[in-house]
Amino acid sequence: MGGIANLGGSVFVSGGGVRTSRAPSGSGICTDTALPMTAGSVTGNTATVDGGGIHENAGSVTLVATGSAATPPDNCAATPHLPELC
């Protein structure tokens, strides 16, 4: 877990960014509960397994006017696998 690890708490991100973090998965954001993000960005994060930008382990991720880009190996991932989040 990288920049933000939301492990059962409450997190709301507004107008911020998560950049250049590294972790096995969820290097930008890893969440176990709902995590809304508004007017922000998740860029330049790198994961060795999945969820370079965002890894949704449980709960939900809501992105409003927010982008995830340049975060290898994939921008977003989920467990269990869900359709592309970003």
N, CA, C and O atoms as a GROMACS GRO file, in nm:
protein
  344
    1MET      N    1   0.083  -0.117   0.000
    1MET     CA    2   0.000   0.000   0.000
    1MET      C    3   0.088   0.124   0.000
    1MET      O    4   0.192   0.128   0.066
    2GLY      N    5   0.045   0.222  -0.075
    2GLY     CA    6   0.131   0.337  -0.096
    2GLY      C    7   0.083   0.467  -0.035
    2GLY      O    8   0.081   0.481   0.088
    3GLY      N    9   0.044   0.563  -0.120
    3GLY     CA   10   0.012   0.699  -0.078
    3GLY      C   11  -0.099   0.709   0.025
    3GLY      O   12  -0.082   0.773   0.128
    4ILE      N   13  -0.214   0.647  -0.002
    4ILE     CA   14  -0.326   0.646   0.092
    4ILE      C   15  -0.367   0.500   0.114
    4ILE      O   16  -0.398   0.430   0.018
    5ALA      N   17  -0.367   0.456   0.239
    5ALA     CA   18  -0.414   0.322   0.274
    5ALA      C   19  -0.537   0.340   0.363
    5ALA      O   20  -0.525   0.371   0.482
    6ASN      N   21  -0.654   0.321   0.305
    6ASN     CA   22  -0.781   0.336   0.377
    6ASN      C   23  -0.826   0.197   0.421
    6ASN      O   24  -0.891   0.126   0.344
    7LEU      N   25  -0.793   0.158   0.543
    7LEU     CA   26  -0.818   0.023   0.592
    7LEU      C   27  -0.932   0.022   0.692
    7LEU      O   28  -0.914  -0.015   0.808
    8GLY      N   29  -1.050   0.063   0.646
    8GLY     CA   30  -1.168   0.057   0.730
    8GLY      C   31  -1.208   0.191   0.789
    8GLY      O   32  -1.307   0.198   0.863
    9GLY      N   33  -1.137   0.295   0.759
    9GLY     CA   34  -1.171   0.427   0.811
    9GLY      C   35  -1.259   0.504   0.715
    9GLY      O   36  -1.329   0.446   0.633
   10SER      N   37  -1.252   0.634   0.726
   10SER     CA   38  -1.329   0.722   0.640
   10SER      C   39  -1.234   0.824   0.578
   10SER      O   40  -1.170   0.901   0.649
   11VAL      N   41  -1.227   0.824   0.445
   11VAL     CA   42  -1.137   0.915   0.374
   11VAL      C   43  -1.214   0.984   0.263
   11VAL      O   44  -1.286   0.918   0.188
   12PHE      N   45  -1.199   1.116   0.251
   12PHE     CA   46  -1.254   1.193   0.140
   12PHE      C   47  -1.141   1.282   0.091
   12PHE      O   48  -1.083   1.358   0.168
   13VAL      N   49  -1.110   1.274  -0.038
   13VAL     CA   50  -1.004   1.355  -0.096
   13VAL      C   51  -1.067   1.457  -0.189
   13VAL      O   52  -1.145   1.422  -0.278
   14SER      N   53  -1.034   1.584  -0.168
   14SER     CA   54  -1.089   1.691  -0.251
   14SER      C   55  -0.977   1.785  -0.294
   14SER      O   56  -0.908   1.845  -0.211
   15GLY      N   57  -0.960   1.796  -0.426
   15GLY     CA   58  -0.864   1.891  -0.480
   15GLY      C   59  -0.718   1.856  -0.452
   15GLY      O   60  -0.632   1.944  -0.454
   16GLY      N   61  -0.691   1.730  -0.426
   16GLY     CA   62  -0.554   1.690  -0.398
   16GLY      C   63  -0.504   1.589  -0.498
   16GLY      O   64  -0.575   1.552  -0.592
   17GLY      N   65  -0.386   1.545  -0.477
   17GLY     CA   66  -0.329   1.446  -0.567
   17GLY      C   67  -0.243   1.346  -0.492
   17GLY      O   68  -0.189   1.375  -0.386
   18VAL      N   69  -0.233   1.228  -0.551
   18VAL     CA   70  -0.145   1.123  -0.498
   18VAL      C   71  -0.048   1.092  -0.610
   18VAL      O   72  -0.087   1.043  -0.716
   19ARG      N   73   0.080   1.120  -0.586
   19ARG     CA   74   0.179   1.109  -0.693
   19ARG      C   75   0.305   1.035  -0.649
   19ARG      O   76   0.346   1.045  -0.533
   20THR      N   77   0.364   0.962  -0.740
   20THR     CA   78   0.495   0.897  -0.730
   20THR      C   79   0.512   0.806  -0.609
   20THR      O   80   0.618   0.807  -0.546
   21SER      N   81   0.409   0.729  -0.576
   21SER     CA   82   0.421   0.628  -0.470
   21SER      C   83   0.453   0.494  -0.534
   21SER      O   84   0.425   0.472  -0.651
   22ARG      N   85   0.512   0.403  -0.455
   22ARG     CA   86   0.543   0.268  -0.503
   22ARG      C   87   0.499   0.167  -0.397
   22ARG      O   88   0.519   0.187  -0.277
   23ALA      N   89   0.438   0.057  -0.444
   23ALA     CA   90   0.392  -0.050  -0.355
   23ALA      C   91   0.356  -0.172  -0.439
   23ALA      O   92   0.342  -0.160  -0.561
   24PRO      N   93   0.341  -0.290  -0.377
   24PRO     CA   94   0.300  -0.408  -0.453
   24PRO      C   95   0.164  -0.391  -0.521
   24PRO      O   96   0.148  -0.430  -0.637
   25SER      N   97   0.067  -0.334  -0.450
   25SER     CA   98  -0.064  -0.303  -0.512
   25SER      C   99  -0.121  -0.180  -0.444
   25SER      O  100  -0.089  -0.150  -0.329
   26GLY      N  101  -0.205  -0.109  -0.518
   26GLY     CA  102  -0.264   0.013  -0.463
   26GLY      C  103  -0.158   0.115  -0.426
   26GLY      O  104  -0.163   0.174  -0.319
   27SER      N  105  -0.063   0.136  -0.516
   27SER     CA  106   0.047   0.224  -0.480
   27SER      C  107   0.004   0.369  -0.462
   27SER      O  108   0.066   0.442  -0.384
   28GLY      N  109  -0.099   0.413  -0.532
   28GLY     CA  110  -0.152   0.547  -0.509
   28GLY      C  111  -0.253   0.546  -0.396
   28GLY      O  112  -0.237   0.615  -0.296
   29ILE      N  113  -0.358   0.465  -0.414
   29ILE     CA  114  -0.464   0.452  -0.313
   29ILE      C  115  -0.501   0.305  -0.301
   29ILE      O  116  -0.522   0.238  -0.402
   30CYS      N  117  -0.509   0.254  -0.179
   30CYS     CA  118  -0.562   0.121  -0.152
   30CYS      C  119  -0.675   0.139  -0.052
   30CYS      O  120  -0.655   0.200   0.054
   31THR      N  121  -0.794   0.088  -0.083
   31THR     CA  122  -0.908   0.112   0.005
   31THR      C  123  -0.987  -0.014   0.035
   31THR      O  124  -1.006  -0.099  -0.051
   32ASP      N  125  -1.033  -0.025   0.160
   32ASP     CA  126  -1.120  -0.134   0.205
   32ASP      C  127  -1.263  -0.085   0.228
   32ASP      O  128  -1.353  -0.166   0.249
   33THR      N  129  -1.284   0.046   0.223
   33THR     CA  130  -1.418   0.104   0.243
   33THR      C  131  -1.441   0.210   0.136
   33THR      O  132  -1.356   0.230   0.049
   34ALA      N  133  -1.553   0.276   0.143
   34ALA     CA  134  -1.585   0.380   0.044
   34ALA      C  135  -1.481   0.491   0.048
   34ALA      O  136  -1.438   0.534   0.156
   35LEU      N  137  -1.441   0.537  -0.070
   35LEU     CA  138  -1.345   0.646  -0.079
   35LEU      C  139  -1.383   0.736  -0.196
   35LEU      O  140  -1.357   0.702  -0.311
   36PRO      N  141  -1.445   0.852  -0.167
   36PRO     CA  142  -1.474   0.947  -0.274
   36PRO      C  143  -1.355   1.041  -0.297
   36PRO      O  144  -1.288   1.082  -0.202
   37MET      N  145  -1.331   1.075  -0.423
   37MET     CA  146  -1.224   1.169  -0.458
   37MET      C  147  -1.280   1.266  -0.561
   37MET      O  148  -1.333   1.225  -0.664
   38THR      N  149  -1.270   1.395  -0.532
   38THR     CA  150  -1.324   1.499  -0.618
   38THR      C  151  -1.215   1.596  -0.660
   38THR      O  152  -1.136   1.641  -0.577
   39ALA      N  153  -1.210   1.628  -0.788
   39ALA     CA  154  -1.117   1.727  -0.843
   39ALA      C  155  -0.973   1.699  -0.804
   39ALA      O  156  -0.900   1.789  -0.762
   40GLY      N  157  -0.933   1.573  -0.817
   40GLY     CA  158  -0.797   1.536  -0.782
   40GLY      C  159  -0.732   1.457  -0.893
   40GLY      O  160  -0.786   1.445  -1.003
   41SER      N  161  -0.615   1.401  -0.862
   41SER     CA  162  -0.546   1.318  -0.960
   41SER      C  163  -0.463   1.212  -0.889
   41SER      O  164  -0.416   1.230  -0.777
   42VAL      N  165  -0.447   1.100  -0.959
   42VAL     CA  166  -0.364   0.990  -0.913
   42VAL      C  167  -0.270   0.960  -1.030
   42VAL      O  168  -0.311   0.897  -1.127
   43THR      N  169  -0.147   1.005  -1.020
   43THR     CA  170  -0.055   0.994  -1.134
   43THR      C  171   0.085   0.954  -1.090
   43THR      O  172   0.130   0.984  -0.979
   44GLY      N  173   0.154   0.884  -1.180
   44GLY     CA  174   0.294   0.852  -1.160
   44GLY      C  175   0.322   0.752  -1.049
   44GLY      O  176   0.436   0.744  -1.002
   45ASN      N  177   0.223   0.675  -1.006
   45ASN     CA  178   0.242   0.573  -0.904
   45ASN      C  179   0.273   0.440  -0.972
   45ASN      O  180   0.227   0.417  -1.084
   46THR      N  181   0.350   0.353  -0.906
   46THR     CA  182   0.388   0.225  -0.967
   46THR      C  183   0.364   0.110  -0.870
   46THR      O  184   0.408   0.114  -0.756
   47ALA      N  185   0.294   0.007  -0.919
   47ALA     CA  186   0.272  -0.114  -0.841
   47ALA      C  187   0.343  -0.230  -0.910
   47ALA      O  188   0.354  -0.233  -1.032
   48THR      N  189   0.391  -0.326  -0.832
   48THR     CA  190   0.456  -0.443  -0.890
   48THR      C  191   0.356  -0.552  -0.924
   48THR      O  192   0.387  -0.640  -1.004
   49VAL      N  193   0.235  -0.548  -0.865
   49VAL     CA  194   0.134  -0.650  -0.891
   49VAL      C  195   0.016  -0.592  -0.968
   49VAL      O  196  -0.002  -0.625  -1.085
   50ASP      N  197  -0.064  -0.508  -0.906
   50ASP     CA  198  -0.178  -0.445  -0.973
   50ASP      C  199  -0.221  -0.318  -0.900
   50ASP      O  200  -0.175  -0.290  -0.789
   51GLY      N  201  -0.310  -0.244  -0.964
   51GLY     CA  202  -0.359  -0.122  -0.903
   51GLY      C  203  -0.251  -0.017  -0.886
   51GLY      O  204  -0.232   0.036  -0.776
   52GLY      N  205  -0.180   0.012  -0.994
   52GLY     CA  206  -0.076   0.114  -0.987
   52GLY      C  207  -0.129   0.245  -0.934
   52GLY      O  208  -0.060   0.312  -0.856
   53GLY      N  209  -0.249   0.283  -0.974
   53GLY     CA  210  -0.310   0.406  -0.925
   53GLY      C  211  -0.401   0.380  -0.807
   53GLY      O  212  -0.380   0.435  -0.699
   54ILE      N  213  -0.503   0.295  -0.828
   54ILE     CA  214  -0.603   0.269  -0.725
   54ILE      C  215  -0.629   0.119  -0.717
   54ILE      O  216  -0.647   0.053  -0.819
   55HIS      N  217  -0.629   0.066  -0.596
   55HIS     CA  218  -0.668  -0.074  -0.574
   55HIS      C  219  -0.786  -0.074  -0.478
   55HIS      O  220  -0.774  -0.036  -0.362
   56GLU      N  221  -0.901  -0.119  -0.529
   56GLU     CA  222  -1.023  -0.128  -0.449
   56GLU      C  223  -1.029  -0.271  -0.395
   56GLU      O  224  -1.066  -0.363  -0.467
   57ASN      N  225  -0.992  -0.289  -0.268
   57ASN     CA  226  -0.995  -0.421  -0.207
   57ASN      C  227  -1.137  -0.458  -0.166
   57ASN      O  228  -1.176  -0.574  -0.176
   58ALA      N  229  -1.211  -0.362  -0.120
   58ALA     CA  230  -1.352  -0.377  -0.083
   58ALA      C  231  -1.412  -0.238  -0.085
   58ALA      O  232  -1.342  -0.140  -0.109
   59GLY      N  233  -1.541  -0.227  -0.060
   59GLY     CA  234  -1.604  -0.096  -0.061
   59GLY      C  235  -1.617  -0.042  -0.202
   59GLY      O  236  -1.641  -0.118  -0.296
   60SER      N  237  -1.601   0.088  -0.217
   60SER     CA  238  -1.619   0.150  -0.349
   60SER      C  239  -1.528   0.271  -0.361
   60SER      O  240  -1.490   0.333  -0.262
   61VAL      N  241  -1.496   0.304  -0.484
   61VAL     CA  242  -1.420   0.424  -0.514
   61VAL      C  243  -1.506   0.508  -0.607
   61VAL      O  244  -1.551   0.459  -0.711
   62THR      N  245  -1.529   0.633  -0.572
   62THR     CA  246  -1.606   0.725  -0.654
   62THR      C  247  -1.515   0.838  -0.698
   62THR      O  248  -1.463   0.912  -0.615
   63LEU      N  249  -1.496   0.851  -0.829
   63LEU     CA  250  -1.410   0.956  -0.884
   63LEU      C  251  -1.496   1.060  -0.955
   63LEU      O  252  -1.568   1.026  -1.049
   64VAL      N  253  -1.489   1.184  -0.911
   64VAL     CA  254  -1.562   1.294  -0.972
   64VAL      C  255  -1.460   1.398  -1.016
   64VAL      O  256  -1.388   1.454  -0.933
   65ALA      N  257  -1.454   1.425  -1.146
   65ALA     CA  258  -1.356   1.518  -1.203
   65ALA      C  259  -1.216   1.483  -1.156
   65ALA      O  260  -1.136   1.570  -1.120
   66THR      N  261  -1.186   1.353  -1.155
   66THR     CA  262  -1.059   1.301  -1.107
   66THR      C  263  -1.006   1.203  -1.210
   66THR      O  264  -1.083   1.128  -1.270
   67GLY      N  265  -0.876   1.202  -1.231
   67GLY     CA  266  -0.818   1.110  -1.326
   67GLY      C  267  -0.709   1.024  -1.264
   67GLY      O  268  -0.646   1.062  -1.165
   68SER      N  269  -0.688   0.908  -1.324
   68SER     CA  270  -0.579   0.821  -1.286
   68SER      C  271  -0.504   0.786  -1.414
   68SER      O  272  -0.562   0.729  -1.506
   69ALA      N  273  -0.375   0.819  -1.419
   69ALA     CA  274  -0.298   0.796  -1.540
   69ALA      C  275  -0.152   0.771  -1.508
   69ALA      O  276  -0.103   0.808  -1.401
   70ALA      N  277  -0.084   0.709  -1.602
   70ALA     CA  278   0.059   0.682  -1.592
   70ALA      C  279   0.093   0.611  -1.463
   70ALA      O  280   0.187   0.648  -1.392
   71THR      N  281   0.014   0.506  -1.432
   71THR     CA  282   0.034   0.430  -1.308
   71THR      C  283   0.042   0.282  -1.340
   71THR      O  284  -0.057   0.210  -1.323
   72PRO      N  285   0.158   0.233  -1.385
   72PRO     CA  286   0.172   0.094  -1.424
   72PRO      C  287   0.164  -0.001  -1.303
   72PRO      O  288   0.196   0.041  -1.192
   73PRO      N  289   0.122  -0.127  -1.321
   73PRO     CA  290   0.094  -0.192  -1.447
   73PRO      C  291  -0.047  -0.163  -1.500
   73PRO      O  292  -0.074  -0.190  -1.617
   74ASP      N  293  -0.136  -0.110  -1.417
   74ASP     CA  294  -0.270  -0.072  -1.462
   74ASP      C  295  -0.315   0.046  -1.376
   74ASP      O  296  -0.268   0.062  -1.263
   75ASN      N  297  -0.405   0.126  -1.427
   75ASN     CA  298  -0.449   0.244  -1.351
   75ASN      C  299  -0.530   0.206  -1.229
   75ASN      O  300  -0.514   0.266  -1.123
   76CYS      N  301  -0.619   0.107  -1.243
   76CYS     CA  302  -0.707   0.068  -1.133
   76CYS      C  303  -0.724  -0.082  -1.132
   76CYS      O  304  -0.719  -0.147  -1.236
   77ALA      N  305  -0.745  -0.138  -1.014
   77ALA     CA  306  -0.771  -0.281  -1.000
   77ALA      C  307  -0.865  -0.302  -0.883
   77ALA      O  308  -0.883  -0.212  -0.801
   78ALA      N  309  -0.924  -0.420  -0.876
   78ALA     CA  310  -1.016  -0.451  -0.767
   78ALA      C  311  -1.005  -0.598  -0.731
   78ALA      O  312  -0.966  -0.681  -0.813
   79THR      N  313  -1.039  -0.630  -0.606
   79THR     CA  314  -1.042  -0.767  -0.558
   79THR      C  315  -1.181  -0.791  -0.501
   79THR      O  316  -1.217  -0.721  -0.406
   80PRO      N  317  -1.263  -0.884  -0.550
   80PRO     CA  318  -1.237  -0.960  -0.672
   80PRO      C  319  -1.240  -0.868  -0.794
   80PRO      O  320  -1.288  -0.755  -0.786
   81HIS      N  321  -1.191  -0.919  -0.905
   81HIS     CA  322  -1.180  -0.837  -1.026
   81HIS      C  323  -1.316  -0.779  -1.065
   81HIS      O  324  -1.416  -0.851  -1.076
   82LEU      N  325  -1.317  -0.650  -1.087
   82LEU     CA  326  -1.437  -0.579  -1.133
   82LEU      C  327  -1.404  -0.513  -1.266
   82LEU      O  328  -1.286  -0.500  -1.301
   83PRO      N  329  -1.505  -0.470  -1.341
   83PRO     CA  330  -1.478  -0.396  -1.464
   83PRO      C  331  -1.388  -0.276  -1.435
   83PRO      O  332  -1.385  -0.227  -1.323
   84GLU      N  333  -1.318  -0.231  -1.535
   84GLU     CA  334  -1.224  -0.119  -1.522
   84GLU      C  335  -1.287  -0.004  -1.444
   84GLU      O  336  -1.395   0.043  -1.478
   85LEU      N  337  -1.218   0.042  -1.338
   85LEU     CA  338  -1.268   0.149  -1.252
   85LEU      C  339  -1.239   0.287  -1.309
   85LEU      O  340  -1.317   0.380  -1.290
   86CYS      N  341  -1.128   0.300  -1.380
   86CYS     CA  342  -1.086   0.432  -1.427
   86CYS      C  343  -1.078   0.435  -1.578
   86CYS      O  344  -1.044   0.538  -1.636
   0.00000   0.00000   0.00000
